[in-house]
Every structure is written in structure tokens, then in C-alpha cells.
Amino acid sequence: VRAAGADTVVLGSLAFGDPDLAQRMAWLHGLKAAA
């Protein structure tokens, strides 16, 4: 997401449509912040 140039992630089906919400949230929190 960051590599594609996104500054913000809107949690729609990306998170809430995932069968493993905890894993998706862990992935999201693991993304690198902009420098």
C-alpha cells in the first residue's frame, strides 16, 4: 500500500471482509510509516 503511494488506508472490505481480522490488523500495523 505504501509502495503504491498511499498515505492513508481506509478500512473497508480490506479489513472487515477478511476472514482473519486479527491477522489483517497485525499486517496493517506492521506497515512502515512515511519518513
N, C-alpha and C positions, 0 to 999 in steps of 0.2 A: 504494500500500500504506500509506504513512504517512498520506495524506489520509483513508483509511478508518479510521484509529485504531490501526493495528497498531504494536506496539512491537518485535516480533520477526518475522523471516521464517524459516520452516523450509524448507530446500532439499530439496524432494521433486521431484515432477514439474515444478514451476515452473522449475527449473534443469536438472535432468538429463533431462527429456523434451524439451527444446528442441533443435532441430537445430543451432543455433549457440550452443554453451555459452559460448564466449568473449564473444560479444555479450551474452548474458544476464547473465554475471558483471559485465561493464562497466556494464550498466544497474543492477544491484544495488548496485555500489559507488558509483554516481552518485546514489543516493537521499540526500536530505537527512536528517541526523541530528536527533533531537529536541533542542530547545533547553533 
